[in-house]
Amino acid sequence: MSLYYFDTSALVKYYVTEPGSTWVRQLVDQTDADTDQPVNTVFMAEISLVEVASALAILSREGRITRRDRDKAYRHFMNDAWHLFDLLPLVTADFLTAARLTQRHPLRAYDAVQLAVALRRNALLAQVKLALIFVSGDKQQLTAAESEGLTVENPFDHLSPSDTPPPSA
């Protein structure tokens, strides 16, 4: 079993076919053959509720997905946020950590919040000798996460021929 933290860029890949989607879907959907239980735990911050919704809306406005696909992905994500992923609430300390992170790394505000939540969860896991793998498609965020001591993965490093989206209808 592995423990992952998905930022918004990784979460969107579960719902919209783009480079890295196949790998992301395999991580999330992999189950134990004997128990049919998920093999991996995927954490996400509650700020991702807004960020994923926004990303889907932007993809629709840009014509990269249809409105119908956007609506379907949005509904699916909002249901999964409470059932498929381990939703992490934000606490005041996350904002203080995020502010400090912006002074050490070239991070946008929400990226710093995402990283702060991941660092908080990783610190808790470290107490029981477990570690989190931070997953993002954002190179700056990955560099910052790695320099803060997290193991990182970039979905763009795991491309598959099936990651090509079908033509829009």
PADODREN-191925 format. One line per 5 residues: number of its first residue (from 1); their letters; for each residue x, y, z of N, C-alpha, C, O. Coordinates in nm, 4 decimals, always signed. Each point is the difference from the previous one (the first is absolute). Layout:
BEGIN
NUM = A = X/Y/Z/X/Y/Z/X/Y/Z/X/Y/Z; ...
END
This chain:
BEGIN
1 = MSLYY = +0.0849/-0.1187/+0.0000/-0.0849/+0.1187/+0.0000/+0.0885/+0.1237/+0.0000/+0.0995/+0.0077/+0.0721; -0.1380/+0.0881/-0.1542/+0.0705/+0.1271/-0.0035/-0.0965/+0.1117/+0.0340/-0.1208/-0.0102/-0.0210; +0.1773/+0.1164/+0.0738/-0.0775/+0.1171/+0.0396/+0.0375/+0.1158/-0.0918/+0.1168/+0.0379/-0.0088; -0.2152/+0.0173/-0.0586/+0.0221/+0.1075/-0.0955/-0.0761/+0.1247/+0.0418/-0.1064/-0.0070/+0.0616; +0.1632/+0.1198/-0.0962/-0.0701/+0.1274/+0.0114/-0.0088/+0.0551/-0.1415/+0.1028/+0.0237/-0.0636
6 = FDTSA = -0.2237/-0.0030/+0.0136/-0.0211/+0.0548/-0.1335/-0.0338/+0.1474/+0.0104/-0.0926/+0.0386/+0.0713; +0.1683/+0.0436/-0.1428/-0.0411/+0.1393/-0.0141/-0.1050/+0.0046/-0.1104/-0.0363/-0.1033/-0.0562; -0.0116/+0.2216/+0.0259/-0.1084/+0.0147/-0.0978/+0.0388/-0.0506/-0.1376/-0.0810/-0.0638/-0.0672; +0.2031/+0.0910/+0.0242/+0.0409/-0.0436/-0.1343/-0.0073/-0.1520/-0.0132/-0.0328/-0.0510/-0.1071; +0.0627/-0.0212/+0.2137/-0.0090/-0.1461/-0.0024/-0.1457/-0.0457/+0.0073/-0.0389/-0.0941/-0.0692
11 = LVKYY = -0.0404/+0.1589/+0.1509/-0.1414/-0.0373/+0.0123/-0.0741/+0.0166/-0.1318/-0.0788/-0.0868/-0.0375; +0.1025/+0.1958/-0.0328/-0.0696/+0.0255/-0.1267/+0.0278/-0.1127/-0.0992/-0.0876/-0.0363/-0.0786; +0.2079/-0.0190/+0.0814/+0.0361/-0.1078/-0.0923/-0.0848/-0.1263/+0.0215/-0.0106/-0.0831/-0.0902; -0.0478/+0.0685/+0.2053/-0.0876/-0.1136/+0.0235/-0.1320/+0.0158/-0.0763/-0.0630/-0.0992/-0.0369; +0.0225/+0.2214/+0.0141/-0.1318/+0.0290/-0.0587/+0.0053/+0.0433/-0.1459/-0.0996/-0.0118/-0.0715
16 = VTEPG = +0.2129/+0.0612/+0.0269/+0.0162/+0.0492/-0.1364/+0.1210/-0.0708/-0.0603/+0.1077/-0.0015/+0.0597; -0.1254/-0.0563/-0.1765/+0.1109/-0.0692/-0.0644/+0.1000/+0.1010/-0.0533/-0.0304/+0.0821/-0.0866; +0.1508/-0.0910/+0.1415/+0.1104/+0.0853/-0.0396/+0.1282/-0.0740/+0.0363/-0.0077/-0.1042/+0.0650; +0.1249/+0.1532/-0.1041/+0.1233/-0.0720/+0.0307/+0.0137/-0.0318/+0.1493/-0.0090/+0.0883/+0.0854; +0.0310/-0.2158/-0.0569/+0.0139/-0.0461/+0.1379/-0.1271/-0.0581/+0.0598/+0.0035/-0.0550/+0.1100
21 = STWVR = -0.1155/+0.0661/-0.1803/-0.1283/-0.0469/+0.0539/-0.0029/-0.1500/+0.0271/-0.0526/-0.0433/+0.1026; +0.1079/-0.0353/-0.1921/-0.0032/-0.1453/+0.0178/+0.0706/-0.0397/+0.1293/-0.0515/-0.0810/+0.0771; +0.1683/+0.1378/-0.0537/+0.0763/-0.0297/+0.1211/-0.0771/+0.0422/+0.1245/-0.0089/-0.0763/+0.0962; -0.0471/+0.1976/-0.0970/-0.0782/+0.0495/+0.1142/-0.1180/-0.0928/+0.0274/-0.0254/-0.0364/+0.1148; -0.0460/-0.0015/-0.2192/-0.1169/-0.0883/+0.0179/+0.0405/-0.1359/+0.0547/-0.0721/-0.0579/+0.0813
26 = QLVDQ = +0.1864/+0.0062/-0.1247/+0.0465/-0.1286/+0.0522/+0.0308/+0.0086/+0.1483/-0.0334/-0.0913/+0.0755; +0.0971/+0.2003/-0.0325/+0.0297/+0.0169/+0.1428/-0.1274/+0.0025/+0.0832/-0.0090/-0.0653/+0.1040; -0.0891/+0.1413/-0.1510/-0.1238/+0.0168/+0.0756/-0.0847/-0.1271/-0.0024/-0.0572/-0.0385/+0.1020; +0.0493/-0.0260/-0.2167/-0.0924/-0.1117/-0.0180/+0.0569/-0.1370/+0.0369/-0.0749/-0.0974/+0.0063; +0.2039/+0.0879/+0.0177/+0.0613/-0.1292/+0.0300/-0.0582/-0.0594/+0.1281/-0.0055/+0.0658/+0.1038
31 = TDADT = -0.0377/-0.1916/-0.1134/-0.0569/-0.0685/+0.1163/+0.0742/-0.1311/+0.0256/+0.0613/-0.0575/-0.0899; -0.0684/+0.0126/+0.2133/+0.0575/-0.1278/+0.0396/-0.0852/-0.1114/-0.0600/-0.1226/+0.0026/+0.0104; +0.1872/-0.0995/-0.0726/-0.0724/-0.1084/-0.0670/-0.0821/-0.0838/+0.0971/-0.1056/-0.0512/-0.0372; +0.1519/+0.0365/+0.1604/-0.0704/-0.0838/+0.0975/-0.1148/+0.0723/+0.0696/-0.1063/-0.0579/+0.0225; +0.1284/+0.1852/+0.0115/-0.0995/+0.0726/+0.0798/-0.0825/+0.0995/-0.0806/-0.1035/+0.0472/+0.0468
36 = DQPVN = +0.1482/-0.0156/-0.1662/-0.0634/+0.1006/-0.0856/+0.0017/+0.1399/+0.0636/-0.0765/+0.0879/-0.0396; +0.1642/-0.0688/+0.1381/+0.0170/+0.1300/+0.0652/+0.1085/+0.0786/-0.0721/+0.0904/-0.0593/-0.0587; -0.0980/+0.1923/+0.0623/+0.1037/+0.0810/-0.0649/+0.1384/-0.0323/+0.0558/+0.0170/-0.0205/+0.1201; +0.0805/+0.0166/-0.2090/+0.1380/-0.0265/+0.0394/+0.0643/+0.1274/+0.0527/+0.0800/-0.0048/+0.0934; -0.1141/+0.1172/-0.1521/+0.0609/+0.1280/+0.0361/-0.1016/+0.0905/+0.0691/-0.1205/-0.0088/-0.0239
41 = TVFMA = +0.1724/+0.0956/+0.1097/-0.0810/+0.1060/+0.0586/+0.0409/+0.1294/-0.0675/+0.1185/+0.0317/-0.0096; -0.2175/+0.0426/-0.0369/+0.0269/+0.1281/-0.0665/-0.0643/+0.1110/+0.0822/-0.1218/+0.0052/+0.0165; +0.2070/+0.0832/+0.0344/-0.0451/+0.1158/+0.0760/-0.0158/+0.1196/-0.0924/+0.0706/+0.0130/-0.1001; -0.1634/+0.0731/+0.1350/-0.0155/+0.1279/-0.0690/-0.0448/+0.1039/+0.1022/-0.0674/-0.0329/+0.0977; +0.1050/+0.1575/-0.1207/-0.0408/+0.1096/+0.0882/-0.1384/+0.0483/-0.0392/-0.0381/-0.0053/-0.1170
46 = EISLV = -0.0363/+0.0521/+0.2150/-0.1348/+0.0467/-0.0319/+0.0014/+0.1214/-0.0927/-0.1010/+0.0274/-0.0648; +0.2108/+0.0453/+0.0565/+0.0100/+0.1113/-0.0952/-0.0105/-0.0520/-0.1436/-0.0345/+0.0748/-0.0914; +0.0645/-0.2032/+0.0725/-0.0095/-0.0610/-0.1325/-0.1435/-0.0035/-0.0514/-0.0223/-0.0061/-0.1209; -0.0744/+0.0100/+0.2111/-0.1397/+0.0042/-0.0446/-0.0218/+0.1194/-0.0927/-0.0646/-0.0124/-0.1041; +0.1183/+0.1265/+0.1421/-0.0147/+0.1224/-0.0802/+0.0932/-0.0041/-0.1203/-0.0395/+0.0351/-0.1112
51 = EVASA = +0.1624/-0.0778/+0.1336/+0.0977/+0.0013/-0.1091/-0.0377/-0.0950/-0.1134/+0.0129/+0.0366/-0.1168; -0.0588/-0.1569/+0.1481/-0.0396/-0.0941/-0.1056/-0.1226/+0.0534/-0.0737/-0.0051/-0.0055/-0.1229; -0.0930/+0.0568/+0.1959/-0.1180/+0.0577/-0.0648/+0.0414/+0.1111/-0.0959/-0.0496/+0.0068/-0.1125; +0.1391/+0.0790/+0.1559/+0.0488/+0.1091/-0.0834/+0.0741/-0.0532/-0.1227/-0.0215/+0.0484/-0.1111; +0.1082/-0.1473/+0.1305/+0.0768/-0.0569/-0.1110/-0.0924/-0.0615/-0.1049/+0.0216/+0.0171/-0.1200
56 = LAILS = -0.1243/-0.0884/+0.1654/-0.0955/-0.0590/-0.0943/-0.0749/+0.1080/-0.0774/-0.0216/-0.0135/-0.1204; -0.0177/+0.1194/+0.1882/-0.0697/+0.1107/-0.0661/+0.0908/+0.0672/-0.1035/-0.0446/+0.0345/-0.1094; +0.1708/-0.0166/+0.1444/+0.0953/+0.0606/-0.0937/+0.0193/-0.0888/-0.1224/+0.0005/+0.0493/-0.1128; +0.0154/-0.1791/+0.1340/+0.0153/-0.0926/-0.1123/-0.1206/+0.0060/-0.0931/+0.0150/-0.0085/-0.1219; -0.1328/+0.0228/+0.1781/-0.1221/+0.0112/-0.0800/-0.0034/+0.1317/-0.0769/-0.0305/+0.0014/-0.1193
61 = REGRI = +0.0617/+0.1090/+0.1866/-0.0003/+0.1310/-0.0668/+0.1018/+0.0056/-0.1124/-0.0230/+0.0653/-0.1018; +0.1361/-0.1340/+0.1198/+0.1038/-0.0017/-0.1027/-0.0309/-0.0984/-0.1126/+0.0746/-0.0074/-0.0976; -0.1839/-0.0682/+0.1102/-0.0390/-0.0947/-0.1034/+0.0776/-0.1311/+0.0028/-0.0074/-0.0774/-0.0955; +0.0813/+0.0509/+0.2026/+0.0765/-0.1239/+0.0095/-0.0868/-0.1176/+0.0435/+0.0323/-0.1155/-0.0276; -0.1439/+0.1460/+0.0965/-0.1022/-0.1000/+0.0304/-0.1350/+0.0644/-0.0245/-0.0140/+0.1222/+0.0043
66 = TRRDR = -0.0854/-0.2062/-0.0302/-0.1342/+0.0537/-0.0221/-0.0628/+0.0392/+0.1337/+0.0457/-0.0420/+0.1063; -0.1491/+0.1218/-0.1135/-0.0722/+0.0369/+0.1225/-0.0595/-0.1246/+0.0660/-0.0002/-0.0133/+0.1224; -0.0497/-0.0768/-0.2056/-0.0569/-0.1247/+0.0517/+0.1066/-0.0812/+0.0745/-0.0253/-0.0521/+0.1085; +0.1450/+0.0421/-0.1682/+0.1090/-0.0713/+0.0658/+0.0427/+0.0711/+0.1286/+0.0317/-0.0642/+0.1001; -0.0315/+0.1968/-0.1045/+0.0324/+0.0768/+0.1204/-0.0985/-0.0313/+0.1112/+0.0400/-0.0283/+0.1129
71 = DKAYR = -0.1688/+0.0334/-0.1448/-0.1030/-0.0249/+0.1011/+0.0109/-0.1414/+0.0571/-0.0151/-0.0202/+0.1205; +0.0411/-0.0771/-0.2074/+0.0141/-0.1386/+0.0440/+0.1235/-0.0150/+0.0892/-0.0071/-0.0640/+0.1049; +0.1194/+0.1221/-0.1456/+0.1234/-0.0076/+0.0787/-0.0184/+0.0696/+0.1351/+0.0460/-0.0495/+0.1028; -0.1132/+0.1638/-0.1042/-0.0234/+0.0746/+0.1246/-0.0832/-0.0835/+0.0977/+0.0357/-0.0120/+0.1172; -0.1451/-0.0451/-0.1644/-0.0852/-0.0826/+0.0876/+0.0782/-0.1209/+0.0542/-0.0077/-0.0329/+0.1184
76 = HFMND = +0.0813/-0.0306/-0.2062/+0.0786/-0.1169/+0.0385/+0.1029/+0.0391/+0.1069/+0.0136/-0.0682/+0.1016; +0.0578/+0.1774/-0.1253/+0.1009/+0.0459/+0.0956/-0.0626/+0.0348/+0.1351/+0.0513/-0.0409/+0.1042; -0.1607/+0.1153/-0.1051/-0.0608/+0.0411/+0.1269/-0.0462/-0.1213/+0.0819/+0.0042/+0.0035/+0.1229; -0.0471/-0.1082/-0.1889/-0.0358/-0.1226/+0.0708/+0.1262/-0.0703/+0.0516/+0.0051/-0.0440/+0.1148; +0.0955/+0.0342/-0.2005/+0.1242/-0.0695/+0.0371/+0.0748/+0.0689/+0.1128/+0.0698/-0.0658/+0.0771
81 = AWHLF = -0.0834/+0.1968/-0.0666/+0.0748/+0.0751/+0.1018/-0.0261/-0.0558/+0.1399/+0.0872/+0.0061/+0.0867; -0.2053/-0.0597/-0.0650/-0.0344/-0.0542/+0.1326/+0.0066/-0.1516/+0.0056/-0.0042/-0.0574/+0.1088; +0.0144/-0.0084/-0.2226/-0.0058/-0.1459/+0.0002/+0.1262/-0.0682/-0.0514/+0.0374/-0.1068/+0.0485; +0.0277/+0.1678/-0.1457/+0.1162/-0.0625/-0.0621/+0.1306/+0.0525/+0.0577/+0.0976/-0.0740/+0.0126; -0.0962/+0.2011/+0.0222/+0.1204/+0.0646/+0.0505/-0.0128/+0.0253/+0.1502/-0.1100/+0.0033/+0.0552
86 = DLLPL = +0.2239/+0.0141/+0.0082/+0.0023/+0.0354/+0.1422/+0.0124/+0.1519/+0.0069/+0.1087/+0.0548/-0.0183; -0.2192/+0.0122/+0.0444/-0.0081/+0.1459/-0.0021/+0.0586/+0.0585/+0.1280/-0.0432/-0.0331/+0.1104; +0.1425/+0.1205/-0.1270/+0.0673/+0.0612/+0.1147/-0.0498/+0.1423/+0.0196/+0.0120/+0.0826/-0.0905; -0.0676/-0.0527/+0.2077/-0.0457/+0.1363/+0.0267/+0.1184/+0.0943/+0.0165/+0.1094/-0.0412/+0.0385; -0.1331/+0.1666/-0.0681/+0.1017/+0.1026/+0.0210/-0.0066/+0.0481/+0.1439/-0.1072/+0.0063/+0.0602
91 = VTADF = +0.2237/+0.0275/-0.0062/+0.0080/+0.0587/+0.1331/+0.0814/+0.1287/-0.0117/+0.0730/+0.0194/-0.0972; -0.0858/+0.0674/+0.1958/+0.0689/+0.1286/-0.0033/+0.1502/-0.0171/-0.0207/+0.0618/+0.0781/-0.0724; -0.0040/-0.1773/+0.1341/+0.1439/-0.0230/-0.0133/+0.0413/-0.0235/-0.1453/+0.1121/+0.0330/-0.0385; -0.2025/-0.0900/-0.0428/+0.0317/-0.0212/-0.1421/+0.0252/+0.1329/-0.0707/+0.0888/+0.0096/-0.0848; -0.1656/+0.0916/+0.1189/+0.0168/+0.1301/-0.0647/+0.1297/+0.0660/+0.0440/+0.0663/+0.0662/-0.0798
96 = LTAAR = -0.0300/-0.0838/+0.2054/+0.1270/+0.0552/+0.0488/+0.1178/-0.0710/-0.0655/+0.0974/+0.0642/-0.0394; -0.1061/-0.1960/+0.0279/+0.1046/-0.0758/-0.0686/+0.0067/+0.0403/-0.1467/+0.1087/+0.0191/-0.0546; -0.2237/-0.0064/-0.0086/-0.0040/+0.0394/-0.1415/+0.0649/+0.1365/-0.0207/+0.0740/+0.0196/-0.0964; -0.1009/+0.0733/+0.1850/+0.0606/+0.1334/-0.0114/+0.1516/-0.0107/+0.0065/+0.0707/+0.0641/-0.0778; -0.0206/-0.1456/+0.1712/+0.1453/-0.0195/+0.0093/+0.0549/-0.0671/-0.1263/+0.1083/+0.0350/-0.0471
101 = LTQRH = -0.1826/-0.1306/-0.0070/+0.0447/-0.0693/-0.1210/+0.0146/+0.0967/-0.1178/+0.0897/-0.0160/-0.0827; -0.1774/+0.1155/+0.0752/+0.0103/+0.0967/-0.1111/+0.1261/+0.0847/+0.0102/+0.0448/+0.0570/-0.0994; +0.0118/-0.0487/+0.2176/+0.1223/+0.0776/+0.0180/+0.1244/-0.0822/-0.0350/+0.1064/+0.0559/-0.0268; -0.1201/-0.1882/+0.0271/+0.1128/-0.0890/-0.0313/-0.0022/-0.0532/-0.1424/+0.1035/-0.0384/-0.0544; -0.2226/+0.0363/-0.0058/-0.0167/-0.0625/-0.1321/-0.0899/+0.0878/-0.0877/-0.0852/+0.0722/+0.0518
106 = PLRAY = +0.1034/-0.0779/-0.1831/-0.0849/+0.0783/-0.0912/-0.1359/-0.0676/-0.0223/-0.0273/-0.0522/-0.1081; -0.0565/+0.0539/+0.2108/-0.1302/-0.0670/-0.0041/-0.1139/+0.1010/-0.0050/+0.0058/+0.1063/+0.0619; -0.1094/-0.1422/-0.1372/-0.1244/+0.0768/+0.0048/-0.0700/-0.0344/+0.1317/+0.0302/-0.1010/+0.0636; -0.1234/+0.1866/-0.0246/-0.0632/-0.0130/+0.1316/-0.0628/-0.1375/+0.0234/+0.0306/-0.0653/+0.0998; -0.1179/+0.0205/-0.1900/-0.0660/-0.1284/+0.0229/+0.0981/-0.1158/-0.0088/-0.0187/-0.1009/+0.0679
111 = DAVQL = +0.1238/+0.1128/-0.1505/+0.1012/-0.1051/-0.0045/+0.0717/-0.0104/+0.1341/+0.0309/-0.1098/+0.0462; -0.0049/+0.2237/+0.0156/+0.0632/+0.0006/+0.1322/-0.0925/-0.0631/+0.1044/+0.0467/-0.0723/+0.0880; -0.1762/+0.0988/-0.0969/-0.0959/-0.0606/+0.0930/-0.0028/-0.1514/-0.0205/+0.0005/-0.0758/+0.0970; -0.0034/+0.0319/-0.2223/+0.0017/-0.1441/-0.0285/+0.1229/-0.0649/+0.0631/-0.0103/-0.1039/+0.0653; +0.1253/+0.1652/-0.0851/+0.1229/-0.0557/+0.0543/-0.0004/+0.0009/+0.1529/+0.0477/-0.0944/+0.0629
116 = AVALR = -0.1008/+0.1995/-0.0041/-0.0070/+0.0076/+0.1465/-0.0859/-0.1132/+0.0572/+0.0362/-0.0601/+0.1011; -0.1482/+0.0313/-0.1645/-0.0875/-0.1089/+0.0465/+0.0731/-0.1333/-0.0123/-0.0062/-0.0833/+0.0903; +0.0751/+0.0637/-0.2018/+0.0748/-0.1248/-0.0198/+0.1104/-0.0145/+0.1045/+0.0216/-0.1088/+0.0536; +0.0473/+0.2173/-0.0252/+0.1064/-0.0056/+0.1011/-0.0560/-0.0330/+0.1385/+0.0607/-0.0756/+0.0758; -0.1761/+0.1327/-0.0438/-0.0630/-0.0297/+0.1305/-0.0367/-0.1485/+0.0085/+0.0261/-0.0649/+0.1012
121 = RNALL = -0.0867/+0.0115/-0.2080/-0.0388/-0.1417/+0.0014/+0.1246/-0.0885/+0.0049/+0.0017/-0.1009/+0.0706; +0.1017/+0.1378/-0.1447/+0.1226/-0.0788/+0.0001/+0.0633/-0.0034/+0.1393/+0.0511/-0.1036/+0.0424; -0.0543/+0.2157/+0.0281/+0.0560/+0.0048/+0.1363/-0.0758/-0.0955/+0.0923/+0.0609/-0.0670/+0.0834; -0.1925/+0.0604/-0.0977/-0.0787/-0.0940/+0.0814/+0.0337/-0.1446/-0.0351/+0.0137/-0.0844/+0.0885; -0.0006/+0.0566/-0.2171/+0.0328/-0.1358/-0.0431/+0.1393/-0.0409/+0.0454/+0.0231/-0.1163/+0.0331
126 = AQVKL = +0.0693/+0.2111/-0.0313/+0.1374/-0.0294/+0.0414/+0.0049/-0.0498/+0.1448/+0.0899/-0.0756/+0.0370; -0.1859/+0.1179/+0.0437/-0.0038/-0.0449/+0.1399/-0.0223/-0.1504/+0.0104/+0.0372/-0.0619/+0.0996; -0.0981/+0.0030/-0.2027/-0.0209/-0.1451/-0.0022/+0.0845/-0.0644/-0.1110/-0.0308/-0.1086/-0.0492; +0.1375/+0.1786/+0.0118/+0.0983/-0.0490/-0.0961/-0.0584/-0.0282/-0.1388/+0.0375/-0.0968/-0.0660; -0.1289/+0.1822/+0.0238/-0.0553/-0.0051/-0.1349/+0.0340/+0.1307/-0.0707/+0.0311/+0.1000/+0.0647
131 = ALIFV = -0.0370/-0.1015/-0.1951/+0.0302/+0.1213/-0.0763/-0.0981/+0.0155/-0.1150/-0.0566/-0.0964/-0.0516; +0.0400/+0.2186/+0.0152/-0.0916/+0.0408/-0.1058/+0.0778/+0.0202/-0.1293/+0.1159/+0.0413/+0.0025; -0.1793/-0.0702/-0.1148/+0.0547/+0.0315/-0.1314/-0.0838/+0.1142/-0.0559/-0.1209/-0.0143/-0.0182; +0.1846/+0.1271/-0.0089/-0.0676/+0.1205/-0.0493/-0.0070/-0.0076/-0.1518/+0.1026/-0.0113/-0.0670; -0.2247/+0.0174/+0.0127/-0.0208/-0.0141/-0.1445/-0.0537/+0.1311/-0.0567/-0.1018/+0.0527/+0.0448
136 = SGDKQ = +0.1739/-0.0019/-0.1452/-0.0385/+0.1250/-0.0651/+0.0595/+0.0028/-0.1394/+0.1037/-0.0612/-0.0258; -0.1696/+0.1324/-0.0633/+0.0532/+0.0235/-0.1334/+0.0699/+0.1334/-0.0107/+0.0398/+0.0403/-0.1092; -0.0239/+0.0288/+0.2204/+0.0614/+0.1328/+0.0036/+0.1454/-0.0131/+0.0460/+0.0267/-0.0350/+0.1149; +0.0670/+0.0636/-0.2060/+0.1425/-0.0192/+0.0309/+0.0471/+0.0866/+0.1162/+0.0780/-0.0465/+0.0831; -0.1239/+0.1720/-0.0753/+0.0411/+0.0864/+0.1112/-0.0487/-0.0565/+0.1328/+0.0727/+0.0003/+0.0993
141 = QLTAA = -0.1949/-0.0481/-0.0990/-0.0550/-0.0557/+0.1228/+0.0743/-0.1280/+0.0397/+0.0269/-0.0229/+0.1179; +0.0056/-0.0592/-0.2166/+0.0750/-0.1223/+0.0284/+0.1393/+0.0312/+0.0550/+0.0473/-0.0662/+0.0923; +0.0169/+0.1664/-0.1492/+0.1323/+0.0399/+0.0483/-0.0089/+0.0480/+0.1447/+0.0833/-0.0356/+0.0833; -0.1843/+0.1159/-0.0547/-0.0186/+0.0490/+0.1368/-0.0297/-0.1158/+0.0948/+0.0573/-0.0073/+0.1088; -0.1462/-0.0830/-0.1492/-0.0359/-0.1140/+0.0849/+0.1217/-0.0872/+0.0287/+0.0207/-0.0439/+0.1131
146 = ESEGL = +0.0582/+0.0198/-0.2146/+0.1191/-0.0826/+0.0182/+0.1010/+0.0681/+0.0930/+0.0615/-0.0650/+0.0845; -0.0455/+0.1963/-0.1014/+0.0944/+0.0708/+0.0873/-0.0505/+0.0072/+0.1440/+0.0786/+0.0210/+0.0923; -0.2089/-0.0383/-0.0728/-0.0583/-0.0038/+0.1345/-0.0007/-0.1418/+0.0578/-0.0511/-0.0226/+0.1097; +0.1082/-0.0726/-0.1840/+0.0171/-0.1348/+0.0523/-0.1009/-0.1036/-0.0443/+0.0028/-0.1132/+0.0484; -0.0927/+0.1496/-0.1401/-0.0990/-0.0969/-0.0465/+0.0533/-0.0799/-0.1194/+0.0790/+0.0507/-0.0796
151 = TVENP = -0.1226/-0.1735/+0.0689/+0.0208/-0.0789/-0.1209/-0.1021/+0.0499/-0.1015/-0.1156/+0.0234/+0.0351; +0.1565/-0.0070/-0.1597/-0.0901/+0.0574/-0.0999/-0.0134/-0.0906/-0.1212/+0.0879/-0.0804/-0.0309; -0.2010/+0.0962/-0.0363/-0.0269/-0.0661/-0.1273/-0.0705/+0.0990/-0.0907/-0.0863/+0.0762/+0.0437; +0.1244/-0.0783/-0.1708/-0.0622/+0.0848/-0.1012/-0.0732/-0.0892/-0.0991/+0.0637/-0.0834/-0.0644; -0.1956/+0.0978/+0.0496/-0.0736/-0.0826/-0.0965/+0.0550/+0.0105/-0.1424/-0.0146/-0.0932/-0.0791
156 = FDHLS = +0.0779/+0.2064/+0.0461/+0.0567/+0.0165/-0.1338/+0.1193/-0.0929/-0.0232/+0.0436/-0.0180/-0.1137; +0.0088/-0.0405/+0.2210/+0.1076/-0.0979/-0.0127/-0.0542/-0.1403/-0.0257/+0.0775/-0.0946/-0.0144; -0.2085/+0.0806/+0.0084/-0.0652/-0.1310/-0.0156/-0.1027/+0.0067/-0.1133/-0.1183/-0.0259/+0.0217; +0.1627/+0.0602/-0.1403/-0.0907/+0.0169/-0.1126/-0.0377/-0.1341/-0.0610/+0.0771/-0.0959/+0.0030; -0.1975/+0.0919/-0.0581/-0.0523/-0.1196/-0.0640/-0.0683/+0.0420/-0.1309/-0.0538/+0.1104/-0.0092
161 = PSDTP = +0.0560/-0.1984/-0.0923/-0.0709/+0.0340/-0.1248/-0.1495/+0.0264/+0.0225/-0.0619/+0.0744/-0.0760; +0.0044/-0.1349/+0.1796/-0.1435/+0.0213/+0.0262/-0.0289/+0.1355/+0.0675/-0.1152/+0.0310/+0.0303; +0.2191/+0.0482/-0.0073/-0.0186/+0.1323/+0.0606/-0.0434/+0.1055/-0.1015/-0.0219/+0.1155/+0.0366; +0.0095/-0.1531/-0.1613/-0.0436/+0.0968/-0.1013/-0.1518/+0.0103/+0.0068/-0.0700/-0.1001/-0.0154; +0.0185/+0.2218/+0.0386/-0.1450/+0.0140/+0.0104/-0.0678/-0.0237/-0.1343/+0.0566/+0.0295/-0.1052
166 = PPSA = -0.1772/-0.0826/+0.1096/-0.0750/-0.0162/-0.1255/-0.0367/+0.1360/-0.0561/-0.0092/+0.0970/+0.0752; -0.0120/-0.0878/-0.2062/-0.0400/+0.1294/-0.0572/-0.1320/+0.0474/+0.0603/-0.0900/-0.0802/+0.0249; +0.0791/+0.2111/-0.0015/-0.1229/+0.0567/+0.0562/-0.1135/-0.0123/-0.1005/+0.0179/+0.0179/-0.1205; -0.1346/-0.0490/+0.1741/-0.1190/-0.0137/-0.0863/-0.0784/+0.1270/-0.0001/-0.1033/+0.0086/-0.0664
END
